[in-house]
Amino acid sequence: MRPGEKIYRLYLRLAKRLNDRQVMGILAVIVGACAGLVTYFFEMLLYAIREVLVNWIPADSLNFLFLIYPAIGIVLATLFVKYIVKDNISEGVTRVLYAMSSKGSRLPAHNCWTSVVGGATTIGFGGSVGPEAPIVLTGAAIGSNIGKLAKLNYRNITLLLCCGAGAAIASIFKAPITGVVFVLEILMLDITASSVIPLLISSITATTIALTLRGFDPIIAVTLTPADAFELKQIPLFILLGILCGLMAYYFTTVNSRVGRFFGSMQSQYKKWIVGGVVLGILIFIFPPLYGEGYEAFVSLMHGKATSLFDNSLFYRFSSNDWVLLIYIIAIMFFKVIAMSTTNAAGGVGGTFAPSLFVGAFMGATVALAFNTIFGWHLSIVSFTLVGMSGVMSGVMKAPLTSIFLIAELSNGYGLFIPLMIVACISFAVDYYLDPDSIYTKQLRMKGELLTHNKDESVFVFLKLEDLMETDFVRIKENFTLGDIVHIISSAHRNIFPVIDNFGRLLGVVQLDDLREDMFKREKWGTPITNYMIQPPDKILEKEQIQSILPKFDEKNTWMLPVVDKNNHYKGFISKSRILAAYRQQLVKISQ
């Protein structure tokens, strides 16, 4: 017997002796441990690629390899996805949300490793994206597949999927609280003891693995000094920073969408490679801090080593000029969004999590440096950089709690809780006013595939028109007579008949009630059926969302409407009673 079979049989014996919560606790430990190990492997692979490619280059020399590295990374990642993965692994968090709403929380087994390889290749060669989205997708896939192997139901598979996603975040940032809050805020898991406890277990397990293998040093190794402490007189400045972060978050999501549409209009993958490679190569050559996820850049900025941003840059000799530094930082902040969007749209594999932190750090530093340079003040670059990270991330992801706890855990900066809350909440409010969707949810909401904490909305996500449409209606041709219909009625089970032409297009409907007066008069049997035909109150398109269908029944005061495609070909009927019955069944299922 193979080791895998022995482990599985051992699990089955344990499952019979333990209750549901105990089983989920054990599985949460397994998911957390696997997510922690995979995250460690991802970081080692990324470090190895970067060590080979860039760490040997002198800081005071131009690196012309930056012109070609990103293009090579995108090409390799695209070929890997096309010929080995044969599936879409980009936009990791969005794919997790989609799996929860439309795939029964089931992710393909290859997602347990393919996002790691694709993400490390993209970022290692300079793709200006973050590692979090590939890691979240990987962790979620681990949880989903362990749930499938354990033969769990939808609710528990979803819970393990969320455990994997939260564990991945907790592991990569060494921040267990952030992992839990991320799931509750982004993935919309209900806050109950039966769901939060496994989530805590998996996040703590993954963080323990990370601390054991990578040490206790935080990703952002910064210690707040008394000079960095929050002062009440700084509140107006943090309010200003919150507004700017909200506007920057809107710029972030808007540019990302527009760049995505621009590359999406290109039919040729070769054209995407060329355009993406040229844009990325030029941007990274001019602004080397755009290489990869950029953690080193904003950590250097935080530590007062802003001159290191000029390493391998055309502007290296101007690094001591405060005004050049300020303009340089602002340019990097805006171009980071373009570089990130281009990387993903051209075929790279990466996320928007780290870029939002990068842009926020540079926004906070910009505000502090601007006031220091203009007015000669001594604002703390460290505190404004940290708070700015929270602000932009809050707006981009529509997740103020995640952003607050992440920055607090990353930097041990709990002394900045008040400015973190001020900036995160203001940024969230400003960006929500401009665009209520996060960068992860916009496409899913437009397609009606987004789960939310609102159970009514979530129920409709699970209801699909094609599943509820009824097709057992007898179709009649436009050249039929009343006599033809009389013979059909004797065996029909419906009291409404769609009238179609020779090409299957819907011309109208005939109702049995309109025929009753004449159907028993033989002298009327030669009457064309079109004389009794009426137009339906409305029509439903075959890909329409259930949320948009229900109001039509109320507006038209009807209980049955025909379904057609975009060319008006008849497909079937949808009834209000069928929708309401399915809604009640799904609501009970979700509540359980």
C-alpha positions in Angstrom: 0.0 0.0 0.0 1.3 3.4 -1.0 2.0 6.1 1.7 -0.8 8.3 0.3 -3.3 5.5 0.7 -2.2 4.8 4.2 -2.6 8.5 5.2 -6.0 8.7 3.6 -7.3 5.5 5.4 -5.9 6.9 8.6 -7.9 10.1 8.0 -11.1 8.1 7.3 -10.7 6.2 10.6 -10.1 9.5 12.5 -13.1 11.2 10.8 -15.4 8.4 12.1 -14.3 9.0 15.7 -14.2 12.8 15.7 -17.0 15.4 15.2 -17.1 17.8 12.3 -15.3 20.7 14.2 -12.5 18.5 15.3 -12.0 17.2 11.7 -12.0 20.7 10.3 -9.4 21.7 13.0 -7.0 18.9 11.9 -7.5 19.7 8.2 -6.9 23.4 9.0 -3.5 22.5 10.4 -2.6 20.5 7.3 -3.7 23.3 5.0 -1.8 25.8 7.0 1.4 23.7 7.0 1.2 23.1 3.3 0.6 26.8 2.5 3.5 27.8 4.7 5.9 25.3 2.9 4.8 26.4 -0.6 5.2 30.0 0.3 8.8 29.3 1.5 9.5 27.5 -1.7 8.1 30.4 -3.7 10.3 32.9 -2.0 13.4 30.8 -2.4 12.7 30.3 -6.1 12.2 34.1 -6.5 15.3 34.9 -4.6 17.4 32.5 -6.7 16.2 34.0 -9.9 16.9 37.5 -8.7 20.3 36.6 -7.4 21.4 35.2 -10.8 20.0 38.2 -12.8 20.6 41.4 -10.9 22.3 41.3 -7.5 25.8 41.3 -9.1 25.4 44.6 -10.9 27.3 47.6 -9.5 25.0 50.4 -8.2 26.7 53.2 -10.1 26.4 51.6 -13.5 23.5 51.5 -15.9 22.0 48.1 -16.3 21.0 47.7 -20.0 19.7 44.2 -19.2 16.7 45.9 -17.6 15.6 46.6 -21.1 15.2 42.9 -21.9 14.7 41.1 -18.6 11.0 41.9 -18.2 10.1 40.8 -21.8 11.9 37.5 -21.2 10.0 36.9 -18.0 6.6 37.6 -19.6 7.4 35.4 -22.6 8.5 32.5 -20.3 5.4 32.9 -18.1 3.1 33.1 -21.1 4.6 30.0 -22.7 4.4 28.1 -19.4 0.7 29.0 -19.0 -0.2 28.2 -22.6 1.6 24.9 -23.1 2.1 23.4 -19.6 -0.7 24.8 -17.4 -3.3 25.2 -20.2 -5.5 27.3 -17.9 -5.7 30.9 -16.8 -3.8 31.5 -13.5 -3.6 35.3 -13.5 -5.6 37.5 -11.2 -5.3 35.1 -8.3 -7.7 36.6 -5.8 -10.3 37.2 -8.5 -10.1 33.6 -9.5 -10.6 32.5 -5.9 -13.7 34.6 -5.6 -15.0 33.2 -8.9 -14.4 29.6 -7.7 -16.4 30.3 -4.6 -19.4 31.7 -6.5 -19.4 29.6 -9.7 -17.3 26.5 -9.3 -18.4 25.1 -5.9 -15.2 26.4 -4.4 -13.3 23.8 -6.4 -9.9 24.9 -7.9 -7.9 22.7 -10.3 -5.1 20.7 -8.6 -2.4 22.3 -10.8 -3.1 25.7 -9.0 -1.3 24.2 -6.0 2.0 24.8 -7.8 1.6 26.5 -11.2 1.0 30.0 -9.8 4.3 29.7 -7.8 6.3 28.9 -10.9 4.6 31.5 -13.1 4.7 34.2 -10.4 8.4 33.6 -9.5 9.4 33.7 -13.2 7.4 36.9 -13.9 8.7 38.8 -10.8 12.2 37.4 -10.8 12.8 38.7 -14.3 11.5 42.2 -13.3 7.7 42.0 -13.8 6.4 44.9 -11.7 3.8 42.9 -9.8 3.4 41.3 -6.4 3.7 37.7 -5.2 0.6 37.7 -3.0 -2.0 36.9 -5.7 -0.2 33.8 -6.9 0.4 32.7 -3.3 -3.3 33.3 -2.4 -4.4 31.3 -5.4 -1.9 28.5 -4.4 -3.0 28.4 -0.8 -6.7 28.5 -1.8 -6.1 25.6 -4.2 -4.4 23.6 -1.5 -7.4 24.1 0.8 -9.9 23.3 -2.0 -8.1 20.1 -3.1 -7.7 18.8 0.5 -11.4 19.5 1.0 -12.2 17.5 -2.2 -9.9 14.6 -1.1 -11.7 14.5 2.3 -15.0 14.4 0.5 -16.4 17.5 2.3 -19.5 19.4 1.3 -19.5 22.9 -0.3 -19.5 24.8 2.9 -16.5 23.0 4.4 -14.6 23.0 1.1 -15.2 26.8 1.0 -13.9 27.0 4.6 -10.7 25.1 3.8 -10.2 27.2 0.6 -10.4 30.3 2.8 -8.1 28.7 5.3 -5.5 28.2 2.6 -5.8 31.7 1.3 -5.5 33.2 4.8 -2.6 31.0 5.6 -0.8 32.0 2.5 -1.1 35.7 3.4 -0.2 35.0 7.0 2.9 33.1 5.8 4.3 35.5 3.2 3.9 38.5 5.6 4.5 36.6 8.9 1.2 38.3 10.0 -1.4 35.8 11.3 -4.0 38.5 12.2 -3.8 39.9 8.7 -4.4 36.5 7.2 -7.6 36.1 9.2 -8.9 39.6 8.5 -8.0 39.3 4.8 -10.3 36.3 4.5 -13.2 37.9 6.5 -13.0 41.2 4.6 -12.0 40.2 1.0 -13.3 36.6 0.6 -16.5 37.4 2.5 -16.5 34.4 4.8 -19.2 34.7 7.5 -17.9 35.5 11.0 -18.9 32.5 13.1 -17.0 30.4 15.6 -17.2 27.4 13.3 -15.5 29.4 10.5 -13.1 31.7 12.4 -11.4 29.0 14.6 -10.2 26.8 11.6 -9.1 30.1 10.0 -7.1 31.1 13.0 -5.5 27.6 13.3 -4.4 27.6 9.6 -3.0 31.1 9.8 -1.0 30.4 13.0 0.3 27.2 11.6 1.5 28.9 8.4 3.1 31.7 10.3 4.9 29.3 12.5 6.3 27.5 9.5 7.4 30.9 8.1 9.1 31.9 11.3 10.8 28.6 11.6 12.2 28.6 8.0 12.8 32.3 7.5 13.4 33.7 10.9 11.6 36.3 13.0 12.7 39.4 11.1 9.7 41.2 9.6 9.5 42.0 5.9 9.6 45.7 6.7 12.5 45.8 9.2 11.7 49.2 10.8 11.6 50.3 14.4 9.6 53.4 15.3 11.6 55.9 17.4 10.2 58.7 19.6 10.7 61.0 16.6 8.2 58.9 14.6 5.5 59.1 17.2 2.0 60.3 16.3 1.1 63.9 17.4 -2.3 65.4 17.4 -1.2 68.4 15.4 -0.4 66.1 12.5 -4.1 65.0 12.1 -4.8 67.6 9.3 -1.8 66.2 7.4 -3.0 62.7 7.8 -6.5 63.8 6.6 -4.8 65.2 3.5 -2.8 62.0 3.0 -6.1 60.0 3.3 -7.7 62.1 0.5 -4.6 61.8 -1.7 -4.4 58.0 -1.1 -8.1 57.7 -2.1 -7.5 59.6 -5.3 -4.4 57.5 -6.0 -6.3 54.3 -5.4 -8.9 55.4 -8.0 -6.0 56.2 -10.4 -4.6 52.7 -9.6 -7.8 50.8 -10.4 -8.7 53.0 -13.4 -5.4 52.7 -15.1 -5.3 48.9 -14.4 -8.7 48.5 -16.2 -7.7 50.7 -19.1 -4.4 49.0 -19.7 -6.1 45.6 -19.4 -8.7 46.7 -22.1 -5.9 48.1 -24.3 -4.0 44.8 -24.3 -7.2 42.8 -24.5 -7.9 44.5 -27.9 -4.8 43.0 -29.3 -5.4 39.7 -31.0 -1.8 38.6 -31.4 0.1 37.4 -28.3 3.3 38.4 -30.1 2.1 42.0 -30.2 1.3 41.9 -26.5 4.9 40.6 -25.9 6.5 43.3 -28.0 4.4 46.2 -26.6 4.6 44.9 -23.0 8.3 44.2 -23.2 9.1 47.6 -24.7 7.0 49.5 -22.2 8.3 47.6 -19.2 11.9 47.6 -20.3 12.0 51.3 -20.8 10.2 52.1 -17.6 12.5 49.8 -15.5 15.6 51.1 -17.3 14.7 54.7 -16.4 13.3 53.9 -13.0 15.1 50.7 -11.6 12.9 50.7 -8.4 10.1 49.4 -10.6 11.9 46.1 -11.0 9.9 43.3 -9.3 7.6 43.8 -6.4 9.7 46.7 -5.1 9.9 45.9 -1.4 13.5 46.9 -1.2 12.7 50.3 -2.7 10.2 51.5 -0.2 12.1 49.9 2.7 15.2 52.0 1.7 12.9 55.0 1.4 11.6 54.4 4.9 15.1 54.1 6.4 16.2 57.4 5.0 18.3 55.8 2.3 16.4 57.5 -0.6 19.6 57.8 -2.6 19.6 54.1 -3.1 16.6 54.5 -5.4 18.9 56.0 -7.9 21.1 52.9 -8.1 21.6 51.8 -11.8 19.6 54.9 -12.8 20.2 57.6 -15.4 19.8 60.1 -12.6 22.4 58.6 -10.3 24.5 61.8 -10.1 21.4 63.9 -9.0 20.7 61.7 -6.0 21.7 64.3 -3.4 19.3 67.0 -4.8 16.1 67.2 -2.7 13.9 68.5 -5.5 15.1 65.9 -8.0 14.4 63.2 -5.4 10.8 64.5 -4.9 10.1 64.5 -8.6 11.7 61.2 -9.0 9.6 59.6 -6.3 6.4 61.0 -7.7 7.2 59.7 -11.2 8.0 56.3 -9.8 4.7 56.3 -7.9 2.6 57.0 -11.1 4.6 54.8 -13.4 4.5 51.8 -11.0 0.8 51.4 -11.8 1.4 51.4 -15.5 4.3 48.9 -15.1 2.1 46.6 -12.9 -0.9 46.7 -15.3 1.3 46.1 -18.3 3.0 43.1 -16.7 -0.3 41.4 -16.0 -2.0 42.4 -19.3 0.9 41.3 -21.4 0.8 37.7 -20.0 2.7 37.9 -16.7 1.6 36.2 -13.5 1.4 38.4 -10.5 -0.8 40.5 -8.2 -1.8 44.0 -7.2 -1.3 43.6 -3.5 2.4 44.5 -3.3 2.1 47.3 -5.9 -0.6 49.0 -3.9 1.7 48.9 -0.9 4.5 50.3 -3.0 2.4 53.2 -4.4 1.1 53.9 -0.9 4.6 54.0 0.5 5.7 56.5 -2.1 2.6 58.6 -1.6 3.2 58.9 2.1 6.9 59.7 1.5 5.9 62.3 -1.1 3.7 64.1 1.4 6.3 64.1 4.1 9.2 65.1 1.8 7.1 67.8 0.2 6.4 69.5 3.5 9.9 69.0 4.7 11.4 70.4 1.6 9.1 73.4 1.2 8.6 74.4 4.8 11.7 73.0 6.4 9.6 70.7 8.7 10.9 67.4 10.2 8.0 65.1 9.5 8.8 61.4 10.0 9.3 59.7 6.6 8.9 56.3 8.3 5.4 57.0 9.8 4.0 58.7 6.7 5.3 56.0 4.5 3.7 53.3 6.6 0.4 55.1 6.9 0.4 55.8 3.1 0.8 52.1 2.4 -2.3 51.4 4.5 -4.2 54.2 2.7 -3.7 53.2 -0.9 -4.2 49.5 -0.1 -7.5 50.3 1.7 -8.8 52.1 -1.4 -7.6 49.6 -4.0 -8.8 46.5 -2.2 -11.8 48.1 -0.4 -10.3 46.5 2.8 -9.5 49.1 5.5 -9.2 46.5 8.3 -6.8 44.3 6.3 -4.6 47.3 5.5 -4.5 48.6 9.1 -3.6 45.3 10.7 -1.1 44.4 7.9 0.9 47.6 8.4 0.7 47.3 12.2 1.9 43.7 12.1 4.6 44.2 9.4 6.3 47.1 11.3 5.3 46.5 14.9 3.8 50.0 14.4 0.8 49.7 16.7 1.7 53.2 17.9 0.5 54.5 14.6 -3.0 53.0 15.0 -4.8 56.3 15.0 -3.3 57.7 11.8 -3.6 54.3 10.2 -7.3 54.3 10.9 -7.8 57.9 9.8 -6.0 57.5 6.5 -7.4 54.0 5.7 -11.0 55.1 6.4 -10.7 58.4 4.5 -9.0 56.7 1.5 -11.7 53.9 1.5 -14.5 56.5 1.6 -13.0 58.7 -1.2 -12.3 55.7 -3.5 -15.7 54.1 -2.7 -17.4 57.3 -3.7 -15.6 57.2 -7.0 -15.8 53.5 -7.6 -17.6 51.1 -5.2 -15.9 48.0 -6.5 -12.4 46.8 -5.5 -9.8 45.9 -8.1 -10.7 42.2 -7.4 -14.5 42.5 -7.6 -15.2 44.8 -10.5 -15.3 42.2 -13.3 -17.2 39.6 -11.1 -19.9 42.1 -10.1 -20.5 43.1 -13.8 -21.0 39.4 -14.6 -23.1 38.8 -11.5 -20.6 36.3 -10.1 -19.6 38.1 -6.9 -20.4 36.7 -3.4 -20.9 39.3 -0.7 -21.9 39.4 3.0 -25.4 40.2 1.8 -27.1 36.8 1.7 -29.8 38.0 -0.7 -27.2 39.1 -3.2 -25.1 35.9 -2.6 -28.2 33.7 -3.3 -28.7 35.3 -6.7 -25.0 34.6 -7.6 -25.7 30.9 -7.4 -28.9 31.0 -9.5 -28.2 30.6 -13.2 -30.7 31.4 -15.9 -29.9 28.3 -18.0 -30.6 26.1 -14.9 -34.0 27.7 -14.3 -35.2 28.2 -17.9 -38.1 25.9 -18.9 -38.0 24.5 -22.5 -41.0 22.1 -22.7 -43.2 24.6 -24.5 -44.7 23.5 -27.8 -43.3 25.7 -30.6 -45.7 26.7 -33.4 -44.9 28.1 -36.8 -46.2 31.4 -38.1 -48.2 29.6 -41.0 -50.2 27.5 -38.6 -54.0 27.8 -38.3 -56.3 27.6 -35.4 -57.2 24.1 -36.4 -53.6 23.0 -36.2 -53.3 24.4 -32.7 -56.5 22.6 -31.6 -54.9 19.2 -32.3 -51.7 20.3 -30.5 -53.6 21.5 -27.4 -54.9 18.0 -26.7 -51.4 16.8 -25.8 -49.8 20.0 -24.6 -49.1 20.6 -20.9 -48.7 24.4 -21.2 -51.2 27.2 -21.8 -48.8 29.4 -23.7 -47.2 28.8 -27.1 -44.2 30.6 -28.6 -44.6 31.5 -32.3 -41.4 31.2 -34.3 -40.4 31.7 -38.0 -38.5 29.3 -40.2 -35.2 30.4 -38.6 -36.3 29.9 -35.0 -36.8 33.6 -34.2 -39.5 34.5 -31.8 -42.4 36.4 -33.4 -44.8 36.4 -30.5 -46.8 34.2 -28.2 -50.3 32.7 -28.2 -52.2 32.2 -25.0 -54.7 29.4 -24.5 -57.2 31.8 -22.9 -57.3 33.9 -26.2 -58.2 30.7 -28.1 -61.0 29.3 -25.9 -63.8 31.3 -27.5 -63.1 30.1 -31.1 -61.3 26.8 -30.6 -64.6 24.8 -30.5 -66.0 26.5 -33.6 -65.0 24.5 -36.6 -65.7 27.3 -39.0 -62.9 29.3 -37.3 -60.3 26.6 -37.6 -58.9 28.1 -40.9 -58.0 31.4 -39.1 -54.3 32.1 -39.2 -52.8 31.7 -35.8 -51.1 35.1 -36.1 -54.5 36.6 -35.7 -54.4 35.4 -32.0 -50.7 36.2 -31.5 -49.6 38.9 -29.1 -46.2 40.3 -28.2 -44.9 39.3 -24.8 -44.6 42.1 -22.2 -40.8 41.7 -22.3 -38.0 39.4 -23.3 -35.1 38.0 -21.4 -31.7 37.6 -22.9 -30.1 34.1 -22.4 -27.0 35.4 -20.5 -28.9 37.9 -18.3 -28.4 37.9 -14.6 -31.2 36.8 -12.3 -30.9 40.0 -10.3 -31.9 42.0 -13.4 -34.8 39.6 -14.3 -36.9 39.8 -11.2 -37.8 43.5 -11.5 -39.1 42.9 -15.0 -41.8 40.6 -13.7 -43.0 43.3 -11.3 -42.8 46.1 -13.9 -44.8 44.2 -16.5 -47.1 42.5 -14.0 -46.5 39.1 -15.4 -45.3 35.7 -14.2 -43.8 34.2 -17.4 -41.4 35.7 -19.9 -39.7 34.2 -23.0 -35.9 33.8 -23.2 -34.1 34.7 -26.5 -30.5 35.1 -27.6 -29.1 38.4 -28.9 -30.5 37.5 -32.4 -34.0 36.9 -31.0 -33.8 33.1 -31.4 -36.3 31.5 -29.0 -34.7 29.5 -26.2 -37.4 28.9 -23.6 -39.4 30.6 -20.8 -38.5 31.7 -17.3 -41.1 32.0 -14.6 -41.2 34.2 -11.5 -42.4 31.2 -9.4 -39.5 29.1 -10.6 -37.0 31.8 -9.5 -38.6 32.3 -6.1 -38.7 28.6 -5.4 -35.0 28.2 -6.3 -34.2 31.3 -4.3 -35.8 29.8 -1.2 -33.9 26.5 -1.6 -30.6 28.3 -2.1 -31.2 30.6 0.9 -31.7 27.6 3.1 -28.5 26.0 1.8 -26.4 29.1 2.3 -27.8 29.6 5.8 -26.8 26.1 6.7 
